[in-house]
Amino acid sequence: MIDSGPYRYIRHPMYAGMVLFVIGTPLMLGSLWGLAATIVLFVLLAMRTLGEEAVLKQDLAGYPEYMTRTPWRIVPGVW
């Protein structure tokens, strides 16, 4: 279980990068439709994250302890 680097602060740093990309791209392109679609993408990402963590808690030894050491999923201090 890695708990150094970005994994010290959040459990899913790749998803955090994806969130920045999903927000930044429509802003950069000036697309309100693209920005509106981010809401749907965030809901899907949240569902995926919760599903992955359920499997990891069940199948990966030490993951529940890791969750207590690193309480934030994607955004430190938020979720």
SEFIZA-3560 file (N, C-alpha, C; in Angstrom, 3 decimals):
REM SEFIZA-3560
<numar><xx>0.852</xx><yy>-1.168</yy><zz>0.000</zz><atom>N</atom></numar>
<numar><xx>0.000</xx><yy>0.000</yy><zz>0.000</zz><atom>CA</atom></numar>
<numar><xx>0.899</xx><yy>1.233</yy><zz>0.000</zz><atom>C</atom></numar>
<numar><xx>0.776</xx><yy>2.060</yy><zz>-1.008</zz><atom>N</atom></numar>
<numar><xx>1.586</xx><yy>3.281</yy><zz>-1.111</zz><atom>CA</atom></numar>
<numar><xx>0.885</xx><yy>4.395</yy><zz>-0.348</zz><atom>C</atom></numar>
<numar><xx>1.611</xx><yy>5.033</yy><zz>0.554</zz><atom>N</atom></numar>
<numar><xx>1.040</xx><yy>6.171</yy><zz>1.267</zz><atom>CA</atom></numar>
<numar><xx>2.038</xx><yy>7.334</yy><zz>1.328</zz><atom>C</atom></numar>
<numar><xx>2.807</xx><yy>7.468</yy><zz>0.253</zz><atom>N</atom></numar>
<numar><xx>3.725</xx><yy>8.597</yy><zz>0.136</zz><atom>CA</atom></numar>
<numar><xx>3.367</xx><yy>9.375</yy><zz>-1.128</zz><atom>C</atom></numar>
<numar><xx>3.993</xx><yy>10.524</yy><zz>-1.284</zz><atom>N</atom></numar>
<numar><xx>3.680</xx><yy>11.353</yy><zz>-2.446</zz><atom>CA</atom></numar>
<numar><xx>2.242</xx><yy>11.835</yy><zz>-2.374</zz><atom>C</atom></numar>
<numar><xx>1.556</xx><yy>11.896</yy><zz>-3.503</zz><atom>N</atom></numar>
<numar><xx>0.173</xx><yy>12.385</yy><zz>-3.485</zz><atom>CA</atom></numar>
<numar><xx>-0.774</xx><yy>11.452</yy><zz>-2.722</zz><atom>C</atom></numar>
<numar><xx>-0.386</xx><yy>10.178</yy><zz>-2.607</zz><atom>N</atom></numar>
<numar><xx>-1.233</xx><yy>9.222</yy><zz>-1.890</zz><atom>CA</atom></numar>
<numar><xx>-1.252</xx><yy>9.496</yy><zz>-0.388</zz><atom>C</atom></numar>
<numar><xx>-0.384</xx><yy>10.360</yy><zz>0.087</zz><atom>N</atom></numar>
<numar><xx>-0.400</xx><yy>10.749</yy><zz>1.496</zz><atom>CA</atom></numar>
<numar><xx>-1.600</xx><yy>11.652</yy><zz>1.778</zz><atom>C</atom></numar>
<numar><xx>-2.058</xx><yy>12.381</yy><zz>0.758</zz><atom>N</atom></numar>
<numar><xx>-3.116</xx><yy>13.367</yy><zz>0.940</zz><atom>CA</atom></numar>
<numar><xx>-4.468</xx><yy>12.917</yy><zz>0.396</zz><atom>C</atom></numar>
<numar><xx>-4.457</xx><yy>12.198</yy><zz>-0.731</zz><atom>N</atom></numar>
<numar><xx>-5.703</xx><yy>11.718</yy><zz>-1.334</zz><atom>CA</atom></numar>
<numar><xx>-5.515</xx><yy>10.287</yy><zz>-1.806</zz><atom>C</atom></numar>
<numar><xx>-6.612</xx><yy>9.542</yy><zz>-1.823</zz><atom>N</atom></numar>
<numar><xx>-6.534</xx><yy>8.133</yy><zz>-2.203</zz><atom>CA</atom></numar>
<numar><xx>-6.582</xx><yy>7.923</yy><zz>-3.711</zz><atom>C</atom></numar>
<numar><xx>-7.052</xx><yy>8.887</yy><zz>-4.477</zz><atom>N</atom></numar>
<numar><xx>-7.210</xx><yy>8.711</yy><zz>-5.923</zz><atom>CA</atom></numar>
<numar><xx>-6.624</xx><yy>9.917</yy><zz>-6.667</zz><atom>C</atom></numar>
<numar><xx>-5.291</xx><yy>10.053</yy><zz>-6.695</zz><atom>N</atom></numar>
<numar><xx>-4.713</xx><yy>11.223</yy><zz>-7.359</zz><atom>CA</atom></numar>
<numar><xx>-4.969</xx><yy>11.269</yy><zz>-8.861</zz><atom>C</atom></numar>
<numar><xx>-5.095</xx><yy>10.118</yy><zz>-9.501</zz><atom>N</atom></numar>
<numar><xx>-5.379</xx><yy>10.129</yy><zz>-10.935</zz><atom>CA</atom></numar>
<numar><xx>-6.760</xx><yy>10.743</yy><zz>-11.198</zz><atom>C</atom></numar>
<numar><xx>-7.724</xx><yy>10.411</yy><zz>-10.361</zz><atom>N</atom></numar>
<numar><xx>-9.054</xx><yy>10.987</yy><zz>-10.516</zz><atom>CA</atom></numar>
<numar><xx>-9.024</xx><yy>12.487</yy><zz>-10.226</zz><atom>C</atom></numar>
<numar><xx>-8.176</xx><yy>12.929</yy><zz>-9.303</zz><atom>N</atom></numar>
<numar><xx>-8.049</xx><yy>14.355</yy><zz>-9.018</zz><atom>CA</atom></numar>
<numar><xx>-7.549</xx><yy>15.092</yy><zz>-10.266</zz><atom>C</atom></numar>
<numar><xx>-6.584</xx><yy>14.497</yy><zz>-10.947</zz><atom>N</atom></numar>
<numar><xx>-6.104</xx><yy>15.086</yy><zz>-12.195</zz><atom>CA</atom></numar>
<numar><xx>-7.186</xx><yy>15.129</yy><zz>-13.252</zz><atom>C</atom></numar>
<numar><xx>-7.993</xx><yy>14.078</yy><zz>-13.285</zz><atom>N</atom></numar>
<numar><xx>-9.084</xx><yy>14.027</yy><zz>-14.250</zz><atom>CA</atom></numar>
<numar><xx>-10.109</xx><yy>15.133</yy><zz>-13.967</zz><atom>C</atom></numar>
<numar><xx>-10.370</xx><yy>15.391</yy><zz>-12.694</zz><atom>N</atom></numar>
<numar><xx>-11.304</xx><yy>16.456</yy><zz>-12.328</zz><atom>CA</atom></numar>
<numar><xx>-10.795</xx><yy>17.796</yy><zz>-12.849</zz><atom>C</atom></numar>
<numar><xx>-9.510</xx><yy>18.063</yy><zz>-12.663</zz><atom>N</atom></numar>
<numar><xx>-8.943</xx><yy>19.315</yy><zz>-13.171</zz><atom>CA</atom></numar>
<numar><xx>-9.068</xx><yy>19.403</yy><zz>-14.688</zz><atom>C</atom></numar>
<numar><xx>-8.816</xx><yy>18.297</yy><zz>-15.372</zz><atom>N</atom></numar>
<numar><xx>-8.935</xx><yy>18.268</yy><zz>-16.835</zz><atom>CA</atom></numar>
<numar><xx>-10.370</xx><yy>18.504</yy><zz>-17.288</zz><atom>C</atom></numar>
<numar><xx>-11.314</xx><yy>17.847</yy><zz>-16.614</zz><atom>N</atom></numar>
<numar><xx>-12.730</xx><yy>17.941</yy><zz>-16.999</zz><atom>CA</atom></numar>
<numar><xx>-13.273</xx><yy>19.351</yy><zz>-16.767</zz><atom>C</atom></numar>
<numar><xx>-12.779</xx><yy>20.023</yy><zz>-15.753</zz><atom>N</atom></numar>
<numar><xx>-13.205</xx><yy>21.407</yy><zz>-15.516</zz><atom>CA</atom></numar>
<numar><xx>-12.462</xx><yy>22.357</yy><zz>-16.455</zz><atom>C</atom></numar>
<numar><xx>-11.163</xx><yy>22.150</yy><zz>-16.588</zz><atom>N</atom></numar>
<numar><xx>-10.325</xx><yy>23.078</yy><zz>-17.344</zz><atom>CA</atom></numar>
<numar><xx>-10.586</xx><yy>23.107</yy><zz>-18.832</zz><atom>C</atom></numar>
<numar><xx>-10.859</xx><yy>21.954</yy><zz>-19.426</zz><atom>N</atom></numar>
<numar><xx>-11.042</xx><yy>21.904</yy><zz>-20.877</zz><atom>CA</atom></numar>
<numar><xx>-12.216</xx><yy>22.752</yy><zz>-21.356</zz><atom>C</atom></numar>
<numar><xx>-13.426</xx><yy>22.597</yy><zz>-20.800</zz><atom>N</atom></numar>
<numar><xx>-14.513</xx><yy>23.463</yy><zz>-21.276</zz><atom>CA</atom></numar>
<numar><xx>-14.284</xx><yy>24.942</yy><zz>-20.969</zz><atom>C</atom></numar>
<numar><xx>-13.612</xx><yy>25.233</yy><zz>-19.847</zz><atom>N</atom></numar>
<numar><xx>-13.307</xx><yy>26.629</yy><zz>-19.551</zz><atom>CA</atom></numar>
<numar><xx>-12.350</xx><yy>27.202</yy><zz>-20.588</zz><atom>C</atom></numar>
<numar><xx>-11.330</xx><yy>26.415</yy><zz>-20.950</zz><atom>N</atom></numar>
<numar><xx>-10.363</xx><yy>26.858</yy><zz>-21.939</zz><atom>CA</atom></numar>
<numar><xx>-11.019</xx><yy>27.061</yy><zz>-23.309</zz><atom>C</atom></numar>
<numar><xx>-11.969</xx><yy>26.198</yy><zz>-23.649</zz><atom>N</atom></numar>
<numar><xx>-12.631</xx><yy>26.279</yy><zz>-24.948</zz><atom>CA</atom></numar>
<numar><xx>-13.828</xx><yy>27.220</yy><zz>-24.948</zz><atom>C</atom></numar>
<numar><xx>-14.222</xx><yy>27.685</yy><zz>-23.757</zz><atom>N</atom></numar>
<numar><xx>-15.374</xx><yy>28.577</yy><zz>-23.665</zz><atom>CA</atom></numar>
<numar><xx>-16.685</xx><yy>27.867</yy><zz>-23.948</zz><atom>C</atom></numar>
<numar><xx>-16.793</xx><yy>26.612</yy><zz>-23.559</zz><atom>N</atom></numar>
<numar><xx>-17.982</xx><yy>25.809</yy><zz>-23.851</zz><atom>CA</atom></numar>
<numar><xx>-18.850</xx><yy>25.655</yy><zz>-22.605</zz><atom>C</atom></numar>
<numar><xx>-19.983</xx><yy>26.322</yy><zz>-22.608</zz><atom>N</atom></numar>
<numar><xx>-20.919</xx><yy>26.168</yy><zz>-21.492</zz><atom>CA</atom></numar>
<numar><xx>-21.537</xx><yy>24.772</yy><zz>-21.479</zz><atom>C</atom></numar>
<numar><xx>-21.764</xx><yy>24.190</yy><zz>-22.647</zz><atom>N</atom></numar>
<numar><xx>-22.306</xx><yy>22.832</yy><zz>-22.705</zz><atom>CA</atom></numar>
<numar><xx>-21.317</xx><yy>21.833</yy><zz>-22.105</zz><atom>C</atom></numar>
<numar><xx>-20.061</xx><yy>22.019</yy><zz>-22.422</zz><atom>N</atom></numar>
<numar><xx>-19.036</xx><yy>21.149</yy><zz>-21.855</zz><atom>CA</atom></numar>
<numar><xx>-18.937</xx><yy>21.295</yy><zz>-20.347</zz><atom>C</atom></numar>
<numar><xx>-19.073</xx><yy>22.515</yy><zz>-19.877</zz><atom>N</atom></numar>
<numar><xx>-19.039</xx><yy>22.755</yy><zz>-18.442</zz><atom>CA</atom></numar>
<numar><xx>-20.252</xx><yy>22.132</yy><zz>-17.755</zz><atom>C</atom></numar>
<numar><xx>-21.405</xx><yy>22.195</yy><zz>-18.415</zz><atom>N</atom></numar>
<numar><xx>-22.604</xx><yy>21.577</yy><zz>-17.858</zz><atom>CA</atom></numar>
<numar><xx>-22.458</xx><yy>20.059</yy><zz>-17.778</zz><atom>C</atom></numar>
<numar><xx>-21.746</xx><yy>19.480</yy><zz>-18.723</zz><atom>N</atom></numar>
<numar><xx>-21.551</xx><yy>18.027</yy><zz>-18.718</zz><atom>CA</atom></numar>
<numar><xx>-20.657</xx><yy>17.570</yy><zz>-17.572</zz><atom>C</atom></numar>
<numar><xx>-19.898</xx><yy>18.488</yy><zz>-16.992</zz><atom>N</atom></numar>
<numar><xx>-19.023</xx><yy>18.095</yy><zz>-15.883</zz><atom>CA</atom></numar>
<numar><xx>-19.808</xx><yy>17.576</yy><zz>-14.693</zz><atom>C</atom></numar>
<numar><xx>-21.004</xx><yy>18.066</yy><zz>-14.497</zz><atom>N</atom></numar>
<numar><xx>-21.834</xx><yy>17.598</yy><zz>-13.382</zz><atom>CA</atom></numar>
<numar><xx>-22.108</xx><yy>16.106</yy><zz>-13.533</zz><atom>C</atom></numar>
<numar><xx>-22.479</xx><yy>15.697</yy><zz>-14.730</zz><atom>N</atom></numar>
<numar><xx>-22.738</xx><yy>14.276</yy><zz>-14.989</zz><atom>CA</atom></numar>
<numar><xx>-21.461</xx><yy>13.462</yy><zz>-14.784</zz><atom>C</atom></numar>
<numar><xx>-20.353</xx><yy>13.970</yy><zz>-15.278</zz><atom>N</atom></numar>
<numar><xx>-19.090</xx><yy>13.260</yy><zz>-15.130</zz><atom>CA</atom></numar>
<numar><xx>-18.684</xx><yy>13.139</yy><zz>-13.668</zz><atom>C</atom></numar>
<numar><xx>-18.932</xx><yy>14.164</yy><zz>-12.854</zz><atom>N</atom></numar>
<numar><xx>-18.598</xx><yy>14.101</yy><zz>-11.440</zz><atom>CA</atom></numar>
<numar><xx>-19.435</xx><yy>13.065</yy><zz>-10.711</zz><atom>C</atom></numar>
<numar><xx>-20.699</xx><yy>12.975</yy><zz>-11.056</zz><atom>N</atom></numar>
<numar><xx>-21.560</xx><yy>11.960</yy><zz>-10.437</zz><atom>CA</atom></numar>
<numar><xx>-21.073</xx><yy>10.565</yy><zz>-10.806</zz><atom>C</atom></numar>
<numar><xx>-20.749</xx><yy>10.355</yy><zz>-12.068</zz><atom>N</atom></numar>
<numar><xx>-20.236</xx><yy>9.051</yy><zz>-12.500</zz><atom>CA</atom></numar>
<numar><xx>-18.904</xx><yy>8.726</yy><zz>-11.833</zz><atom>C</atom></numar>
<numar><xx>-18.043</xx><yy>9.708</yy><zz>-11.702</zz><atom>N</atom></numar>
<numar><xx>-16.757</xx><yy>9.497</yy><zz>-11.044</zz><atom>CA</atom></numar>
<numar><xx>-16.947</xx><yy>9.149</yy><zz>-9.571</zz><atom>C</atom></numar>
<numar><xx>-17.872</xx><yy>9.819</yy><zz>-8.907</zz><atom>N</atom></numar>
<numar><xx>-18.145</xx><yy>9.523</yy><zz>-7.504</zz><atom>CA</atom></numar>
<numar><xx>-18.665</xx><yy>8.096</yy><zz>-7.348</zz><atom>C</atom></numar>
<numar><xx>-19.559</xx><yy>7.680</yy><zz>-8.229</zz><atom>N</atom></numar>
<numar><xx>-20.086</xx><yy>6.314</yy><zz>-8.170</zz><atom>CA</atom></numar>
<numar><xx>-18.973</xx><yy>5.300</yy><zz>-8.397</zz><atom>C</atom></numar>
<numar><xx>-18.109</xx><yy>5.555</yy><zz>-9.351</zz><atom>N</atom></numar>
<numar><xx>-17.001</xx><yy>4.649</yy><zz>-9.639</zz><atom>CA</atom></numar>
<numar><xx>-16.046</xx><yy>4.560</yy><zz>-8.444</zz><atom>C</atom></numar>
<numar><xx>-15.736</xx><yy>5.707</yy><zz>-7.853</zz><atom>N</atom></numar>
<numar><xx>-14.831</xx><yy>5.736</yy><zz>-6.712</zz><atom>CA</atom></numar>
<numar><xx>-15.394</xx><yy>4.942</yy><zz>-5.543</zz><atom>C</atom></numar>
<numar><xx>-16.659</xx><yy>5.136</yy><zz>-5.242</zz><atom>N</atom></numar>
<numar><xx>-17.283</xx><yy>4.401</yy><zz>-4.137</zz><atom>CA</atom></numar>
<numar><xx>-17.300</xx><yy>2.900</yy><zz>-4.406</zz><atom>C</atom></numar>
<numar><xx>-17.574</xx><yy>2.512</yy><zz>-5.638</zz><atom>N</atom></numar>
<numar><xx>-17.564</xx><yy>1.098</yy><zz>-6.000</zz><atom>CA</atom></numar>
<numar><xx>-16.181</xx><yy>0.489</yy><zz>-5.885</zz><atom>C</atom></numar>
<numar><xx>-15.168</xx><yy>1.201</yy><zz>-6.372</zz><atom>N</atom></numar>
<numar><xx>-13.792</xx><yy>0.710</yy><zz>-6.279</zz><atom>CA</atom></numar>
<numar><xx>-13.373</xx><yy>0.541</yy><zz>-4.832</zz><atom>C</atom></numar>
<numar><xx>-13.708</xx><yy>1.520</yy><zz>-4.000</zz><atom>N</atom></numar>
<numar><xx>-13.301</xx><yy>1.437</yy><zz>-2.610</zz><atom>CA</atom></numar>
<numar><xx>-14.003</xx><yy>0.306</yy><zz>-1.871</zz><atom>C</atom></numar>
<numar><xx>-15.231</xx><yy>0.007</yy><zz>-2.234</zz><atom>N</atom></numar>
<numar><xx>-15.922</xx><yy>-1.123</yy><zz>-1.613</zz><atom>CA</atom></numar>
<numar><xx>-15.189</xx><yy>-2.435</yy><zz>-1.913</zz><atom>C</atom></numar>
<numar><xx>-14.763</xx><yy>-2.584</yy><zz>-3.158</zz><atom>N</atom></numar>
<numar><xx>-14.024</xx><yy>-3.797</yy><zz>-3.542</zz><atom>CA</atom></numar>
<numar><xx>-12.665</xx><yy>-3.832</yy><zz>-2.860</zz><atom>C</atom></numar>
<numar><xx>-11.969</xx><yy>-2.707</yy><zz>-2.826</zz><atom>N</atom></numar>
<numar><xx>-10.653</xx><yy>-2.663</yy><zz>-2.195</zz><atom>CA</atom></numar>
<numar><xx>-10.734</xx><yy>-2.961</yy><zz>-0.702</zz><atom>C</atom></numar>
<numar><xx>-11.745</xx><yy>-2.422</yy><zz>-0.023</zz><atom>N</atom></numar>
<numar><xx>-11.916</xx><yy>-2.714</yy><zz>1.407</zz><atom>CA</atom></numar>
<numar><xx>-12.119</xx><yy>-4.201</yy><zz>1.641</zz><atom>C</atom></numar>
<numar><xx>-12.833</xx><yy>-4.830</yy><zz>0.741</zz><atom>N</atom></numar>
<numar><xx>-13.152</xx><yy>-6.241</yy><zz>0.892</zz><atom>CA</atom></numar>
<numar><xx>-11.970</xx><yy>-7.132</yy><zz>0.511</zz><atom>C</atom></numar>
<numar><xx>-11.253</xx><yy>-6.797</yy><zz>-0.536</zz><atom>N</atom></numar>
<numar><xx>-10.273</xx><yy>-7.723</yy><zz>-1.105</zz><atom>CA</atom></numar>
<numar><xx>-8.807</xx><yy>-7.375</yy><zz>-0.844</zz><atom>C</atom></numar>
<numar><xx>-8.504</xx><yy>-6.181</yy><zz>-0.399</zz><atom>N</atom></numar>
<numar><xx>-7.118</xx><yy>-5.774</yy><zz>-0.238</zz><atom>CA</atom></numar>
<numar><xx>-6.798</xx><yy>-5.581</yy><zz>1.242</zz><atom>C</atom></numar>
<numar><xx>-5.955</xx><yy>-6.442</yy><zz>1.766</zz><atom>N</atom></numar>
<numar><xx>-5.575</xx><yy>-6.354</yy><zz>3.175</zz><atom>CA</atom></numar>
<numar><xx>-4.888</xx><yy>-5.015</yy><zz>3.443</zz><atom>C</atom></numar>
<numar><xx>-5.280</xx><yy>-4.357</yy><zz>4.489</zz><atom>N</atom></numar>
<numar><xx>-4.687</xx><yy>-3.088</yy><zz>4.870</zz><atom>CA</atom></numar>
<numar><xx>-5.379</xx><yy>-1.864</yy><zz>4.297</zz><atom>C</atom></numar>
<numar><xx>-6.315</xx><yy>-2.049</yy><zz>3.384</zz><atom>N</atom></numar>
<numar><xx>-6.963</xx><yy>-0.875</yy><zz>2.786</zz><atom>CA</atom></numar>
<numar><xx>-7.819</xx><yy>-0.100</yy><zz>3.785</zz><atom>C</atom></numar>
<numar><xx>-8.565</xx><yy>-0.772</yy><zz>4.671</zz><atom>N</atom></numar>
<numar><xx>-9.336</xx><yy>0.010</yy><zz>5.664</zz><atom>CA</atom></numar>
<numar><xx>-8.436</xx><yy>0.891</yy><zz>6.546</zz><atom>C</atom></numar>
<numar><xx>-7.254</xx><yy>0.397</yy><zz>6.914</zz><atom>N</atom></numar>
<numar><xx>-6.331</xx><yy>1.204</yy><zz>7.700</zz><atom>CA</atom></numar>
<numar><xx>-5.801</xx><yy>2.382</yy><zz>6.882</zz><atom>C</atom></numar>
<numar><xx>-5.532</xx><yy>2.110</yy><zz>5.607</zz><atom>N</atom></numar>
<numar><xx>-5.078</xx><yy>3.172</yy><zz>4.708</zz><atom>CA</atom></numar>
<numar><xx>-6.146</xx><yy>4.262</yy><zz>4.608</zz><atom>C</atom></numar>
<numar><xx>-7.404</xx><yy>3.864</yy><zz>4.576</zz><atom>N</atom></numar>
<numar><xx>-8.498</xx><yy>4.833</yy><zz>4.486</zz><atom>CA</atom></numar>
<numar><xx>-8.530</xx><yy>5.737</yy><zz>5.717</zz><atom>C</atom></numar>
<numar><xx>-8.170</xx><yy>5.209</yy><zz>6.881</zz><atom>N</atom></numar>
<numar><xx>-8.159</xx><yy>6.052</yy><zz>8.077</zz><atom>CA</atom></numar>
<numar><xx>-6.954</xx><yy>6.990</yy><zz>8.085</zz><atom>C</atom></numar>
<numar><xx>-5.822</xx><yy>6.535</yy><zz>7.528</zz><atom>N</atom></numar>
<numar><xx>-4.637</xx><yy>7.392</yy><zz>7.449</zz><atom>CA</atom></numar>
<numar><xx>-4.804</xx><yy>8.485</yy><zz>6.391</zz><atom>C</atom></numar>
<numar><xx>-5.482</xx><yy>8.170</yy><zz>5.312</zz><atom>N</atom></numar>
<numar><xx>-5.701</xx><yy>9.110</yy><zz>4.204</zz><atom>CA</atom></numar>
<numar><xx>-7.214</xx><yy>9.249</yy><zz>4.006</zz><atom>C</atom></numar>
<numar><xx>-7.834</xx><yy>10.169</yy><zz>4.731</zz><atom>N</atom></numar>
<numar><xx>-9.301</xx><yy>10.215</yy><zz>4.731</zz><atom>CA</atom></numar>
<numar><xx>-9.939</xx><yy>10.799</yy><zz>3.472</zz><atom>C</atom></numar>
<numar><xx>-9.184</xx><yy>11.538</yy><zz>2.667</zz><atom>N</atom></numar>
<numar><xx>-9.792</xx><yy>12.220</yy><zz>1.519</zz><atom>CA</atom></numar>
<numar><xx>-9.648</xx><yy>11.395</yy><zz>0.253</zz><atom>C</atom></numar>
<numar><xx>-10.723</xx><yy>11.326</yy><zz>-0.524</zz><atom>N</atom></numar>
<numar><xx>-10.718</xx><yy>10.536</yy><zz>-1.754</zz><atom>CA</atom></numar>
<numar><xx>-10.056</xx><yy>11.281</yy><zz>-2.910</zz><atom>C</atom></numar>
<numar><xx>-10.589</xx><yy>12.455</yy><zz>-3.233</zz><atom>N</atom></numar>
<numar><xx>-10.134</xx><yy>13.163</yy><zz>-4.436</zz><atom>CA</atom></numar>
<numar><xx>-9.688</xx><yy>14.591</yy><zz>-4.131</zz><atom>C</atom></numar>
<numar><xx>-10.431</xx><yy>15.299</yy><zz>-3.319</zz><atom>N</atom></numar>
<numar><xx>-10.119</xx><yy>16.700</yy><zz>-3.002</zz><atom>CA</atom></numar>
<numar><xx>-9.861</xx><yy>16.825</yy><zz>-1.500</zz><atom>C</atom></numar>
<numar><xx>-8.622</xx><yy>17.121</yy><zz>-1.100</zz><atom>N</atom></numar>
<numar><xx>-8.321</xx><yy>17.231</yy><zz>0.328</zz><atom>CA</atom></numar>
<numar><xx>-9.210</xx><yy>18.258</yy><zz>1.020</zz><atom>C</atom></numar>
<numar><xx>-9.772</xx><yy>17.854</yy><zz>2.133</zz><atom>N</atom></numar>
<numar><xx>-10.633</xx><yy>18.739</yy><zz>2.904</zz><atom>CA</atom></numar>
<numar><xx>-12.069</xx><yy>18.812</yy><zz>2.428</zz><atom>C</atom></numar>
<numar><xx>-12.363</xx><yy>18.163</yy><zz>1.286</zz><atom>N</atom></numar>
<numar><xx>-13.725</xx><yy>18.206</yy><zz>0.737</zz><atom>CA</atom></numar>
<numar><xx>-14.329</xx><yy>16.811</yy><zz>0.651</zz><atom>C</atom></numar>
<numar><xx>-13.678</xx><yy>15.925</yy><zz>-0.145</zz><atom>N</atom></numar>
<numar><xx>-14.213</xx><yy>14.565</yy><zz>-0.332</zz><atom>CA</atom></numar>
<numar><xx>-13.136</xx><yy>13.606</yy><zz>-0.690</zz><atom>C</atom></numar>
//
